[in-house]
Amino acid sequence: MESLSLIWTIARKELRSYFNSPIAYIFLSVFLVLPAYFFFRGYFFIKVVDVRGYLDTVSTVFLFLVPAITMRTWAEEKKSGTIELLLTMPIKDYEIVFAKFLSSFLFLTIGLIFSVCVPLIVMYTGPLDWGVIASTYLGLLLLGGAYLSLGLFISALTDNQIIAFILSMVVCFVFYLIGQVGFLVTMPGFLSPVFRFLGLSPHYASLARGVIDSRDVIYYLSFTGYFLYLNVRYIAGRRFQ
């Protein structure tokens, strides 16, 4: 119980630091305005009551937004030297890592909550399948968590925020790309199922269709847990040094 309280205390402090900077408001504005703009630009021409195009654009924006969220988490600590102070405190490595992940996940969740405004607006033009929308948002949360864990780990490897941002964006895009059909058809037949399973996009696509498969959920939780574990091991190694 004490550990959970400590994690929550650190997470709140980290989350507050996001909103103490104008960059956070810029990121949220871009995240909310950009997908909505592209969606509504063509929505009234196609005359189909459907928000899948909007939510698919949101998942694509994650490739740029999530690295922007995570780039400073560890890189800034290392550049300013506060990581050394943090590691001398009586806090377990996993508590620090999970608190940073929780704060960034909450920040991303806030953006997703505001994005529900678009389906609510579209609802007035016709009926929506809220079951599929709920499943898609679950997929967005799981996909976002996977990207965040990957971005946090990469941020821990460097003290430069720009490098952390670029590397995170590239690696996230690679995991997104290897599950795409266009990439899979270029692979030998025996490798195609492997890359399809490792890719992040097929698991999200399944949830976006309204199919909540436990295998997709377990995949995302395992992916997120694995990179958080690598983050903990890296921080533990730095503490030892």
DRENPA-328372 format. One record per residue (C-alpha): residue number from 1; x, y, z. Coordinates in steps of 0.25 Angstrom, whole numbers, plus 2048, in hexadecimal, padded with zeros to 3 digits. Example, Ala and Ser with C-alpha at 12.3 -4.5 7.8 and 13.67 -1.06 7.14 Angstrom:
DRENPA-328372
+-----+-----+-----+-----+
! seq !  c1 !  c2 !  c3 !
+-----+-----+-----+-----+
!   1 ! 831 ! 7EE ! 81F !
!   2 ! 837 ! 7FC ! 81D !
+-----+-----+-----+-----+
//
This chain:
DRENPA-328372
+-----+-----+-----+-----+
! seq !  c1 !  c2 !  c3 !
+-----+-----+-----+-----+
!   1 ! 800 ! 800 ! 800 !
!   2 ! 80B ! 809 ! 803 !
!   3 ! 812 ! 806 ! 7F6 !
!   4 ! 805 ! 80A ! 7EE !
!   5 ! 804 ! 817 ! 7F6 !
!   6 ! 812 ! 81A ! 7F2 !
!   7 ! 810 ! 817 ! 7E4 !
!   8 ! 803 ! 820 ! 7E3 !
!   9 ! 80B ! 82B ! 7EA !
!  10 ! 816 ! 82B ! 7E0 !
!  11 ! 80C ! 829 ! 7D4 !
!  12 ! 804 ! 835 ! 7D9 !
!  13 ! 811 ! 83D ! 7D9 !
!  14 ! 815 ! 839 ! 7CB !
!  15 ! 807 ! 83B ! 7C6 !
!  16 ! 807 ! 849 ! 7CC !
!  17 ! 814 ! 84C ! 7C5 !
!  18 ! 80E ! 849 ! 7B8 !
!  19 ! 803 ! 854 ! 7BA !
!  20 ! 80E ! 85E ! 7BF !
!  21 ! 813 ! 85F ! 7B1 !
!  22 ! 80C ! 866 ! 7A5 !
!  23 ! 811 ! 85A ! 79D !
!  24 ! 807 ! 851 ! 7A3 !
!  25 ! 7FB ! 85A ! 79F !
!  26 ! 801 ! 85B ! 791 !
!  27 ! 802 ! 84B ! 790 !
!  28 ! 7F4 ! 84A ! 795 !
!  29 ! 7EF ! 854 ! 78B !
!  30 ! 7F6 ! 84E ! 77F !
!  31 ! 7F1 ! 840 ! 784 !
!  32 ! 7E3 ! 845 ! 784 !
!  33 ! 7E2 ! 84E ! 779 !
!  34 ! 7EA ! 847 ! 76E !
!  35 ! 7E2 ! 83A ! 76D !
!  36 ! 7D5 ! 841 ! 76F !
!  37 ! 7D9 ! 84B ! 763 !
!  38 ! 7DC ! 840 ! 759 !
!  39 ! 7D0 ! 838 ! 75E !
!  40 ! 7C5 ! 843 ! 75C !
!  41 ! 7CC ! 848 ! 750 !
!  42 ! 7C6 ! 83C ! 748 !
!  43 ! 7BB ! 837 ! 752 !
!  44 ! 7B0 ! 840 ! 74C !
!  45 ! 7B3 ! 83B ! 73E !
!  46 ! 7B3 ! 82C ! 740 !
!  47 ! 7A6 ! 82D ! 748 !
!  48 ! 7A9 ! 821 ! 750 !
!  49 ! 7A7 ! 821 ! 75F !
!  50 ! 7B4 ! 81B ! 763 !
!  51 ! 7C0 ! 81F ! 76C !
!  52 ! 7C9 ! 814 ! 768 !
!  53 ! 7D1 ! 81D ! 75F !
!  54 ! 7D3 ! 827 ! 76B !
!  55 ! 7D7 ! 81D ! 775 !
!  56 ! 7E1 ! 817 ! 76B !
!  57 ! 7E7 ! 824 ! 769 !
!  58 ! 7E9 ! 826 ! 778 !
!  59 ! 7F0 ! 818 ! 778 !
!  60 ! 7FA ! 81E ! 76E !
!  61 ! 7FC ! 82B ! 775 !
!  62 ! 801 ! 822 ! 781 !
!  63 ! 80D ! 81F ! 779 !
!  64 ! 811 ! 82E ! 77A !
!  65 ! 80A ! 832 ! 787 !
!  66 ! 80F ! 827 ! 790 !
!  67 ! 81E ! 829 ! 78D !
!  68 ! 81B ! 838 ! 790 !
!  69 ! 815 ! 834 ! 79E !
!  70 ! 820 ! 82A ! 7A2 !
!  71 ! 82D ! 831 ! 79C !
!  72 ! 82F ! 83A ! 7A9 !
!  73 ! 82C ! 82F ! 7B4 !
!  74 ! 839 ! 829 ! 7B5 !
!  75 ! 842 ! 832 ! 7AC !
!  76 ! 83F ! 83F ! 7B3 !
!  77 ! 842 ! 838 ! 7C1 !
!  78 ! 850 ! 833 ! 7BB !
!  79 ! 853 ! 841 ! 7B5 !
!  80 ! 850 ! 849 ! 7C1 !
!  81 ! 857 ! 83F ! 7CA !
!  82 ! 84A ! 83D ! 7D3 !
!  83 ! 84A ! 82E ! 7D0 !
!  84 ! 856 ! 82C ! 7D9 !
!  85 ! 84E ! 832 ! 7E4 !
!  86 ! 842 ! 82A ! 7E1 !
!  87 ! 84A ! 81D ! 7E1 !
!  88 ! 850 ! 820 ! 7EF !
!  89 ! 842 ! 821 ! 7F5 !
!  90 ! 83C ! 815 ! 7FC !
!  91 ! 833 ! 812 ! 7F0 !
!  92 ! 833 ! 805 ! 7E9 !
!  93 ! 836 ! 805 ! 7DA !
!  94 ! 829 ! 7FF ! 7D6 !
!  95 ! 821 ! 80A ! 7DE !
!  96 ! 828 ! 815 ! 7D6 !
!  97 ! 826 ! 80F ! 7C9 !
!  98 ! 818 ! 80B ! 7CB !
!  99 ! 815 ! 819 ! 7D1 !
! 100 ! 81B ! 820 ! 7C4 !
! 101 ! 813 ! 816 ! 7BB !
! 102 ! 806 ! 819 ! 7C3 !
! 103 ! 807 ! 828 ! 7C2 !
! 104 ! 80A ! 827 ! 7B3 !
! 105 ! 7FE ! 81D ! 7B1 !
! 106 ! 7F5 ! 827 ! 7B9 !
! 107 ! 7F9 ! 832 ! 7B0 !
! 108 ! 7F6 ! 82A ! 7A4 !
! 109 ! 7E9 ! 826 ! 7AA !
! 110 ! 7E5 ! 834 ! 7AC !
! 111 ! 7E7 ! 837 ! 79D !
! 112 ! 7DE ! 82B ! 79A !
! 113 ! 7D3 ! 82F ! 7A3 !
! 114 ! 7D2 ! 83D ! 79C !
! 115 ! 7D3 ! 836 ! 78E !
! 116 ! 7C5 ! 82F ! 792 !
! 117 ! 7BF ! 83D ! 78E !
! 118 ! 7C0 ! 839 ! 77F !
! 119 ! 7B7 ! 82C ! 780 !
! 120 ! 7AE ! 834 ! 789 !
! 121 ! 7AC ! 83F ! 77E !
! 122 ! 7AB ! 834 ! 773 !
! 123 ! 7A0 ! 82D ! 77C !
! 124 ! 797 ! 839 ! 779 !
! 125 ! 797 ! 836 ! 76A !
! 126 ! 794 ! 827 ! 76B !
! 127 ! 795 ! 81A ! 774 !
! 128 ! 7A2 ! 815 ! 778 !
! 129 ! 7A7 ! 807 ! 77C !
! 130 ! 7AC ! 80B ! 78A !
! 131 ! 7B0 ! 7FD ! 78C !
! 132 ! 7BA ! 7FE ! 781 !
! 133 ! 7BF ! 80C ! 786 !
! 134 ! 7C1 ! 807 ! 794 !
! 135 ! 7C9 ! 7FB ! 78E !
! 136 ! 7D1 ! 805 ! 786 !
! 137 ! 7D4 ! 80E ! 792 !
! 138 ! 7D9 ! 801 ! 799 !
! 139 ! 7E2 ! 7FE ! 78E !
! 140 ! 7E7 ! 80D ! 78E !
! 141 ! 7EA ! 80C ! 79D !
! 142 ! 7F2 ! 7FF ! 79B !
! 143 ! 7F9 ! 804 ! 78F !
! 144 ! 7FD ! 811 ! 796 !
! 145 ! 802 ! 809 ! 7A2 !
! 146 ! 80B ! 801 ! 799 !
! 147 ! 810 ! 80D ! 792 !
! 148 ! 813 ! 814 ! 79F !
! 149 ! 81A ! 808 ! 7A5 !
! 150 ! 823 ! 808 ! 799 !
! 151 ! 825 ! 817 ! 799 !
! 152 ! 829 ! 817 ! 7A8 !
! 153 ! 833 ! 80C ! 7A6 !
! 154 ! 83A ! 814 ! 79A !
! 155 ! 839 ! 821 ! 7A2 !
! 156 ! 841 ! 81A ! 7AD !
! 157 ! 84C ! 816 ! 7A3 !
! 158 ! 850 ! 825 ! 7A0 !
! 159 ! 851 ! 832 ! 7A6 !
! 160 ! 84D ! 83A ! 79A !
! 161 ! 83E ! 83C ! 798 !
! 162 ! 83E ! 83E ! 789 !
! 163 ! 846 ! 831 ! 787 !
! 164 ! 83C ! 82A ! 791 !
! 165 ! 830 ! 82F ! 788 !
! 166 ! 836 ! 82B ! 77B !
! 167 ! 83A ! 81D ! 780 !
! 168 ! 82D ! 81B ! 786 !
! 169 ! 825 ! 81F ! 77A !
! 170 ! 82D ! 816 ! 771 !
! 171 ! 82C ! 80A ! 77A !
! 172 ! 81D ! 80C ! 77C !
! 173 ! 81C ! 80D ! 76D !
! 174 ! 823 ! 800 ! 76B !
! 175 ! 81B ! 7F9 ! 774 !
! 176 ! 80E ! 7FF ! 76D !
! 177 ! 814 ! 7FC ! 75F !
! 178 ! 817 ! 7ED ! 761 !
! 179 ! 809 ! 7EA ! 763 !
! 180 ! 804 ! 7F1 ! 757 !
! 181 ! 7FF ! 7E8 ! 74B !
! 182 ! 808 ! 7F0 ! 741 !
! 183 ! 814 ! 7EC ! 74A !
! 184 ! 810 ! 7DD ! 74C !
! 185 ! 80E ! 7DA ! 73D !
! 186 ! 81D ! 7DD ! 73C !
! 187 ! 821 ! 7D3 ! 746 !
! 188 ! 823 ! 7C4 ! 744 !
! 189 ! 817 ! 7BC ! 747 !
! 190 ! 81D ! 7B6 ! 754 !
! 191 ! 820 ! 7C3 ! 75A !
! 192 ! 813 ! 7CA ! 756 !
! 193 ! 80B ! 7C5 ! 762 !
! 194 ! 817 ! 7C8 ! 76C !
! 195 ! 818 ! 7D7 ! 767 !
! 196 ! 808 ! 7D8 ! 767 !
! 197 ! 808 ! 7D4 ! 776 !
! 198 ! 814 ! 7DD ! 77A !
! 199 ! 80E ! 7E9 ! 773 !
! 200 ! 805 ! 7F2 ! 77B !
! 201 ! 7FB ! 7F6 ! 770 !
! 202 ! 7F4 ! 7E9 ! 76D !
! 203 ! 7F0 ! 7E7 ! 77C !
! 204 ! 7EB ! 7F6 ! 77C !
! 205 ! 7E3 ! 7F3 ! 76F !
! 206 ! 7DC ! 7E7 ! 776 !
! 207 ! 7D8 ! 7F0 ! 781 !
! 208 ! 7D3 ! 7FB ! 778 !
! 209 ! 7CA ! 7F1 ! 771 !
! 210 ! 7C3 ! 7EF ! 77E !
! 211 ! 7C9 ! 7E1 ! 781 !
! 212 ! 7CF ! 7E1 ! 78F !
! 213 ! 7D8 ! 7D5 ! 78E !
! 214 ! 7E0 ! 7D1 ! 79B !
! 215 ! 7EC ! 7CE ! 793 !
! 216 ! 7ED ! 7DC ! 78E !
! 217 ! 7EB ! 7E2 ! 79C !
! 218 ! 7F6 ! 7D8 ! 7A1 !
! 219 ! 7FF ! 7DC ! 796 !
! 220 ! 7FF ! 7EB ! 799 !
! 221 ! 800 ! 7E8 ! 7A8 !
! 222 ! 80C ! 7DF ! 7A6 !
! 223 ! 812 ! 7E9 ! 79C !
! 224 ! 811 ! 7F5 ! 7A6 !
! 225 ! 815 ! 7EC ! 7B2 !
! 226 ! 822 ! 7E8 ! 7AA !
! 227 ! 827 ! 7F6 ! 7A7 !
! 228 ! 824 ! 7FB ! 7B5 !
! 229 ! 82C ! 7EF ! 7BA !
! 230 ! 837 ! 7F3 ! 7B1 !
! 231 ! 836 ! 801 ! 7B6 !
! 232 ! 837 ! 7FC ! 7C5 !
! 233 ! 843 ! 7F4 ! 7C2 !
! 234 ! 84A ! 7FF ! 7BB !
! 235 ! 847 ! 809 ! 7C7 !
! 236 ! 84C ! 7FE ! 7D0 !
! 237 ! 859 ! 7FC ! 7C9 !
! 238 ! 85B ! 80B ! 7C9 !
! 239 ! 858 ! 80C ! 7D8 !
! 240 ! 862 ! 800 ! 7DA !
! 241 ! 86D ! 808 ! 7D2 !
+-----+-----+-----+-----+
//
